């Protein structure tokens, strides 16, 4: 009995020792696993960093050997500040810039390629520029972006890259104007508080006192009518009534519309507000609407976008520039020169008026987005506009 009771006393101790040993082995095994796991992750990160850096160095070297990049882009002289900074950073690469309107560039490239000439590396301009190209003319852009600060989507508005081309992968939207599509007014003749909704413009007292940039012509702010077309609370009904009931004036010259606004010939203008902002700084009685209207805020317009041409004659210099222009350095320079909000959210915004910076909690109609730049939508808009103008006797 004594022996049996002794065994009983020793047994639990042995079991405890065994369990303790197993626990130690388990903890040691787990520690080794986690060490190896983190070691592999650490090495993978180092390898990835080393890998992209080597790729980038190779692209820079190859780009310098090519010695040139050809860009068809916006004619605004302000962009020269951006181009000069790139040239200063990469003096070995000749920056060959061809200024002009986006629609003219598109026609030129189509004609060149029909003749077997591949001269342009990149095209920059308004969002409507890219609708004219056949599939395959523009190179998918994401595979060309290499810099981690560029590919990190946390650095971009709404946590993603936005594209303007119908295929939604080539015409990268770099910037987005805010407030310039709300409408402009004569500060002496109109109290902006009277206009809270686009529908307010149908008030008979504004008859004959509104001008719009022709919505059938790209590149002057007529794209605001795309916002009307795609917004359910406006749509075809609003467009038709605006064009038939208000004796609206129409222009294809933004400066002319701004002159009419400043002189008091009209009190409200629909179209790009860029000339209005310049006139305001000159002391003329014109300004942008100080508040978004009821139907929503518009983001977009202007020379917003960039695309790389397929079969680019200088592929490495092209890839170098494409990464640089959307880098932090490139976008700080872009935003400062153009005075338009960059879609990069990790750069300072103190060089812009507060109203020009996207606000949290606000829904923005991305005017330049690919889903609003398809030819079918534009053709339908043009049909609605033409029918309304014909009905109004202005076709």
C-alpha positions in Angstrom: 0.0 0.0 0.0 2.9 2.3 0.8 4.5 1.6 -2.6 1.2 2.2 -4.4 0.7 5.5 -2.5 4.3 6.5 -3.4 3.6 5.9 -7.1 0.6 8.0 -6.9 2.6 10.9 -5.5 5.4 10.6 -8.1 3.0 10.2 -11.1 1.5 13.7 -11.1 5.0 15.2 -10.8 6.2 13.4 -13.8 3.1 14.4 -15.8 3.7 18.0 -14.8 7.3 17.8 -15.9 6.3 16.3 -19.2 3.6 19.0 -19.8 6.1 21.7 -18.9 8.7 20.2 -21.3 6.1 20.1 -24.1 5.1 23.7 -23.4 8.8 24.8 -23.5 9.3 23.0 -26.8 6.1 24.6 -28.1 7.2 28.1 -27.1 10.7 27.6 -28.6 9.2 26.2 -31.8 6.8 29.2 -32.0 9.7 31.6 -31.3 11.7 30.0 -34.1 8.8 30.1 -36.5 8.1 33.8 -35.8 11.8 34.7 -36.1 12.1 32.9 -39.4 8.8 34.4 -40.6 9.8 38.0 -39.8 13.3 37.3 -41.2 11.7 36.3 -44.5 9.4 39.3 -44.5 12.3 41.6 -43.7 14.4 40.1 -46.5 11.4 40.3 -48.9 11.0 44.0 -48.2 14.7 44.6 -48.6 14.7 42.6 -51.8 11.6 44.5 -53.1 13.2 47.9 -52.3 16.4 46.8 -53.9 14.5 45.5 -56.9 12.6 48.7 -57.7 15.6 50.8 -57.1 17.6 48.8 -59.5 14.8 49.0 -62.1 14.5 52.8 -61.6 18.3 53.3 -62.0 18.2 51.2 -65.2 15.3 53.3 -66.5 17.0 56.6 -65.7 20.2 55.4 -67.3 18.4 54.2 -70.4 16.3 57.4 -70.6 19.5 59.5 -70.5 20.9 57.5 -73.4 17.7 58.0 -75.4 18.3 61.7 -74.7 14.8 63.0 -75.5 11.1 62.9 -74.5 8.4 64.4 -76.8 5.2 65.7 -75.2 2.2 67.1 -76.8 0.6 69.2 -74.1 -1.3 72.3 -72.8 -0.4 75.7 -74.3 -0.7 77.5 -71.0 2.7 79.2 -70.3 2.3 78.4 -66.5 3.3 74.8 -67.3 6.8 75.9 -68.4 7.7 76.2 -64.7 7.0 72.4 -64.3 8.9 71.5 -67.5 11.9 73.6 -66.4 12.1 71.7 -63.1 12.1 68.4 -64.9 14.8 69.6 -67.3 16.9 70.8 -64.3 16.6 67.4 -62.6 17.4 65.5 -65.8 19.5 67.8 -68.0 20.7 64.9 -70.2 17.2 64.4 -71.5 16.0 67.0 -74.1 12.5 68.1 -73.2 10.7 68.5 -76.6 7.4 70.1 -75.8 4.7 70.8 -78.4 2.0 73.2 -77.1 -1.6 73.2 -78.3 -5.2 72.3 -77.6 -6.0 68.7 -76.6 -8.4 68.2 -79.5 -5.8 69.4 -82.0 -3.1 67.2 -80.5 -5.5 64.2 -80.8 -6.2 64.9 -84.5 -2.5 65.4 -85.2 -1.5 62.1 -83.5 -4.2 60.2 -85.4 -2.9 61.7 -88.7 0.7 61.0 -87.9 0.0 57.3 -87.1 -2.0 56.8 -90.2 1.1 57.9 -92.0 3.3 55.5 -90.0 4.9 58.2 -87.9 5.3 57.7 -84.2 6.5 61.0 -82.9 4.8 61.7 -79.6 5.8 59.9 -76.3 3.1 61.4 -74.1 -0.1 63.5 -74.5 -1.4 65.8 -71.8 -4.6 67.7 -71.8 -8.3 67.8 -70.9 -10.2 64.6 -70.2 -12.1 64.7 -73.5 -8.8 64.4 -75.4 -8.6 60.7 -74.8 -12.0 59.8 -76.1 -10.8 60.3 -79.7 -8.2 57.5 -79.6 -8.9 54.0 -80.8 -8.2 51.2 -78.3 -4.5 50.3 -78.2 -3.3 53.9 -79.1 -2.6 54.6 -75.4 -0.5 52.5 -73.2 -1.9 51.1 -69.9 -0.3 53.3 -67.3 -0.3 51.3 -64.0 2.4 48.9 -65.2 4.6 51.9 -66.1 4.4 53.4 -62.6 7.3 52.2 -60.4 8.1 54.6 -57.6 6.5 53.3 -54.3 5.4 56.8 -53.4 3.4 56.9 -56.7 1.9 53.4 -56.5 0.8 53.8 -52.8 -2.9 54.5 -53.3 -3.1 56.1 -49.8 -1.4 59.1 -51.4 -4.2 59.7 -53.9 -7.6 61.2 -53.7 -10.3 58.7 -52.7 -7.6 56.0 -52.3 -7.3 55.2 -56.0 -6.0 56.3 -59.3 -8.6 58.0 -61.5 -8.6 57.6 -65.3 -10.2 59.7 -68.1 -10.0 57.4 -71.1 -12.9 55.1 -72.1 -10.9 52.0 -71.3 -10.2 53.4 -67.8 -6.5 52.5 -67.6 -4.4 55.0 -69.6 -5.4 58.7 -69.2 -4.4 59.3 -65.6 -6.2 62.2 -64.0 -3.6 64.3 -62.1 -5.6 67.2 -60.9 -9.1 68.3 -60.2 -10.4 71.8 -60.2 -13.1 72.6 -57.6 -15.5 75.5 -57.7 -14.7 76.6 -61.3 -17.7 74.8 -62.6 -20.2 76.2 -60.2 -20.9 79.2 -62.4 -19.6 82.8 -62.4 -21.5 86.0 -61.7 -21.4 89.8 -61.9 -20.7 91.0 -58.4 -22.6 94.3 -58.9 -25.7 92.9 -60.5 -26.3 89.5 -58.8 -26.5 88.5 -55.2 -25.0 84.9 -55.3 -27.4 83.9 -52.4 -30.2 84.0 -54.9 -28.7 81.0 -56.7 -28.8 77.9 -54.5 -29.8 75.4 -57.2 -29.2 75.3 -60.9 -33.0 75.3 -61.3 -33.0 78.9 -59.9 -31.5 80.1 -63.2 -34.8 79.4 -64.8 -36.3 82.4 -63.0 -37.8 84.7 -65.6 -35.8 87.7 -64.2 -32.6 86.0 -65.6 -34.0 85.7 -69.1 -31.4 86.9 -71.6 -28.9 87.4 -68.8 -27.1 84.1 -68.9 -24.2 83.0 -71.2 -22.8 79.5 -71.5 -19.7 78.0 -73.3 -21.0 75.9 -76.1 -21.5 72.4 -74.6 -20.9 70.8 -78.0 -17.2 72.0 -78.0 -14.6 70.4 -75.7 -12.1 72.3 -73.6 -13.9 75.4 -72.5 -16.1 74.4 -69.7 -19.0 73.2 -71.7 -18.5 69.9 -70.0 -20.6 71.3 -67.1 -23.5 70.1 -69.2 -22.2 66.6 -68.8 -22.8 67.1 -65.1 -26.3 68.3 -65.9 -26.9 65.3 -68.1 -25.6 62.6 -65.6 -27.2 64.2 -62.5 -30.7 62.7 -62.0 -32.2 65.8 -60.4 -31.2 67.8 -63.5 -30.9 65.6 -66.6 -32.4 66.2 -70.0 -35.4 68.1 -68.7 -33.2 70.8 -67.1 -30.9 71.1 -70.2 -33.9 71.5 -72.5 -35.6 74.1 -70.4 -32.3 76.0 -69.9 -31.7 76.2 -73.6 -35.3 77.0 -74.7 -36.7 79.2 -71.9 -33.9 81.6 -70.9 -32.8 83.2 -74.2 -29.3 82.0 -73.2 -26.3 83.4 -75.1 -23.7 80.9 -76.3 -20.0 81.4 -77.0 -17.0 79.4 -78.0 -14.7 82.0 -76.6 -14.3 82.1 -72.8 -12.8 85.5 -72.8 -15.8 86.8 -74.7 -18.2 85.3 -72.1 -16.1 86.9 -69.3 -16.2 90.3 -71.0 -20.0 90.1 -71.3 -20.1 89.2 -67.6 -17.9 92.1 -66.6 -19.8 94.6 -68.7 -23.2 93.6 -67.3 -24.5 92.2 -70.6 -25.1 89.0 -68.6 -25.1 88.4 -64.9 -24.3 84.6 -64.9 -21.9 82.5 -66.9 -21.7 78.7 -67.3 -18.3 77.4 -68.2 -14.7 77.3 -67.0 -14.0 79.9 -64.4 -10.3 80.3 -65.1 -10.7 83.6 -67.1 -13.1 84.9 -64.5 -10.5 84.4 -61.8 -7.9 86.3 -63.8 -10.5 89.1 -64.4 -11.3 89.2 -60.7 -7.6 89.7 -59.8 -7.6 92.6 -62.3 -10.4 94.3 -60.3 -13.3 93.6 -62.7 -16.7 92.9 -61.0 -16.8 89.2 -61.6 -16.3 86.2 -59.4 -16.9 82.5 -59.0 -20.0 81.4 -57.1 -18.9 81.2 -53.5 -20.8 78.1 -52.7 -21.6 74.8 -54.4 -25.2 74.5 -55.6 -27.8 72.1 -54.3 -27.2 69.4 -56.9 -23.6 68.8 -55.9 -20.0 69.9 -56.4 -18.1 69.4 -59.6 -14.5 68.3 -59.6 -12.6 68.5 -62.9 -11.9 70.3 -66.0 -8.8 71.9 -67.3 -5.6 70.2 -68.5 -5.9 67.5 -65.9 -4.6 64.4 -67.5 -1.6 62.5 -68.9 -1.3 59.4 -71.1 1.6 57.5 -72.6 1.4 56.7 -76.3 1.8 53.1 -77.4 5.0 52.5 -79.5 6.6 55.6 -77.8 9.8 56.5 -79.6 11.6 57.1 -76.3 10.1 54.5 -74.0 12.5 54.8 -71.1 12.7 58.6 -71.0 8.9 58.5 -71.3 8.5 56.2 -68.3 10.9 58.3 -66.3 8.9 61.5 -67.0 5.6 59.7 -66.3 6.8 58.7 -62.9 8.4 62.0 -62.1 5.4 64.1 -63.0 3.2 62.2 -60.6 5.9 62.0 -57.9 5.6 64.2 -54.8 8.2 66.6 -56.3 6.4 66.7 -59.7 3.0 67.2 -58.2 4.0 70.0 -55.8 5.4 71.8 -58.8 2.3 71.0 -60.9 -0.1 72.3 -58.3 1.9 75.5 -57.6 2.3 76.3 -61.3 -1.3 75.6 -62.4 -3.0 76.8 -59.1 -5.2 73.7 -59.4 -5.6 71.0 -56.7 -3.5 67.9 -57.3 -5.2 64.6 -56.7 -2.2 63.7 -54.5 -3.3 64.1 -51.0 0.1 63.8 -49.3 1.4 67.2 -50.6 0.9 70.6 -49.0 -2.3 72.4 -50.0 -1.5 75.8 -48.4 -0.7 77.3 -51.8 -4.4 76.9 -52.7 -7.4 78.8 -51.4 -9.4 76.7 -48.9 -12.3 76.4 -51.2 -10.1 74.8 -53.9 -9.2 71.8 -51.7 -11.5 68.8 -51.4 -13.3 68.6 -48.1 -14.1 65.4 -46.2 -17.8 64.4 -46.3 -18.4 66.1 -49.6 -19.5 64.1 -52.6 -17.7 65.2 -55.8 -18.9 64.6 -59.3 -15.6 63.5 -61.0 -16.3 65.3 -64.3 -13.1 63.9 -65.9 -13.8 60.3 -65.0 -13.8 57.7 -67.7 -17.4 56.8 -67.1 -18.5 60.4 -68.1 -16.2 60.6 -71.1 -17.5 57.9 -73.3 -18.6 59.0 -76.8 -22.1 57.6 -76.3 -22.9 59.9 -73.5 -21.5 62.9 -75.3 -23.4 62.1 -78.5 -26.6 61.9 -76.5 -25.8 65.2 -74.8 -25.1 66.8 -78.2 -28.4 65.4 -79.5 -30.3 67.0 -76.6 -28.5 70.3 -77.0 -29.1 70.4 -80.8 -32.8 69.6 -80.5 -33.3 72.3 -77.8 -31.4 74.9 -79.8 -33.4 74.1 -82.9 -36.6 74.4 -80.9 -35.3 77.8 -79.6 -34.4 78.9 -83.1 -30.7 79.0 -82.4 -29.4 76.0 -84.2 
